[in-house]
């Protein structure tokens, strides 16, 4: 007990000296991850991008983040849509028909297809998603009319498809609370969410339009308002088939969207809607805003920010914005402005000025409702069945992709690498990103300790390490062994780690991210804007590994010495460390406590690793597949943590001797033997 108190005093002294270190001024006083809870109403801004290449690199990352958040990475198989078109109504100078098709087996997209009459040759097409109006795509009042919008596009020579949000009008089998990630459930683990379903529906709606012989694939547009504006900018961000777009009354720095269908887990971590809208660059983009909603600052704030991105492409003429003196809307004035913009880019009209709507009534609701007086499809799934179906498809995709040889491993990494990285939203920082503050060394008996604080410049986090070395005069070993050991915040150096230090290893203990943030009750969609505690702990391991390579291993290697970098993760740190392995550029050896975690148990994941999208990305299997197959020992499996797939990967790729698993705990002697390869 006395030695523990002495050690605590020494560490406190080291921390005090650390705070006076010259570099410590750059270390934030508090970890921003604990101090700030991001949410949909927090004011945001667009970072400065100095070159086109810098923006394009960021844009590629954002597209991956959107697709992974939506559960669409790797992309699901596109099954036959089997579209049914019927119930033609003659509108005089256009026609309107009822449509339903399968975006995935057993789920139907429903809507109306508006077409110009007397079409010759190819014509442009417009997708028309809608916002959260009472009557959805059928809303017809002064502030918004979905039928008037689509009918006027058809009168102007476009094919227009107006389709339902999930849970609206004919899309009645699934509610607008599908896979609600505010209620913790397995769907979040598998990337199944309402936003992803609607984004997939939009992509399949594009597929549907392109089955029509009169549609010109090079002249496709999309425009929607409010929640339909969110659908618009997400589709245009990830689908290059959209050639011009107009998200209406949605792009804002001060409100990101309050509906479940706009807030998938991980979607806006470190980003916001304005940055998403800029992903359209350099394709033509028209931003419509209103003085009476959250887009009121468009002309002085959001639009200039997006202009800066277009300027990087010398494409300032391809982005424009207007603002209407009106409440939240897609009213006639807004629609007319969009007609003029689309006609310029899709119909070779010289002007961009508004085009007046042609007067005329809209079809009656019975003529537009797809299943009015008609039975619903016999194979249509309910919510539980659809969730099961989507999860089963994801499991099959994983199973089919499991590598059997080196070529298969390369394909697996290409397919699931992005899903894995962007489910964790973690990465090794570059040495240049690190801020390092060293404290004063302290000696107790045969052990010397040195406290370290790390921070990543942009993240403003705060990561506490301690370096432990033996001060005995011993012959210089042929190989310098360095061990990273994630430990709880109240742990310093346990017996097993002390034995490693005395055996000549340099041990670095990492105080894991404390977590336990207090989330105000009025904050919705926490995981849309913030990483989970477990994902932050993965990041801290990666940050610590960069520090060790930069500041410890490099010193030895610069003198011509050889080094090994190992990770020893005991207790609950074991699972997190194994996940970090998949994103680490170098781990020579690893010893992991599985903690008798049920790797096939959704309940165990939800309790201990509630990371959105992790199971969709392949969790521990992908962590192993992405990493070099260096020696790995997994212990304390208890028969619950399945290691057969991991063992199979090692065996099929000629590394069987590098993997070992055991159901019980490991002795200190066995731990030391494994790390030294003896």
Protein Blocks (a to p, Z undefined) as FASTA:
>chain_A
ZZmmmmmmmmmmmmmmmmmpmklmmpcfbdfklmpccdfklccdddddfbfklmmmmmmm
mmmmmmmmnopaccdddddfkiadehiacehjaccddddddfbghiacdddddddehieh
jdddddddddddfklmmoccfkbcfklmmmmmmmnopacdddddehiajlmmbcckeoia
kbgcfklmnopafklmmmmmmmmmmmmmmmpmkbcfklccdddehjlmmmmmmmmmmmmk
bmbdcdehkbcfkbgbjafklmcghklgoiafklmmmmmpccdcdddddfkbmklmmmmm
mmmmmmmmmmmnopmmmgccddddddddddfklmmmmmmmmmmmmnopablcdcdddedd
dddfklmmmkgoiacdfklccfklmmmmmmmmmmmmmmmmocfbfklmmmmmmmmmmmmm
mmnopacddfklpccdddddddehjbccdddddddfklopacdddddddfbdcdddfbdc
dddddddfkbcbdfklmmmmmnopacddddddfkjpacdfklghkllmpccfklmmmmmm
mmmmmmmmmmmmmmmmmnopacddddddehjllmmmmmmmmmpfbdfbdcddeklpafkb
mklmmmmmmcghklmnopmmmmmmmpccdddddehklomaccklmmmmmmmnopmmmpcc
dfbdcdfklmmmmmnoZZ
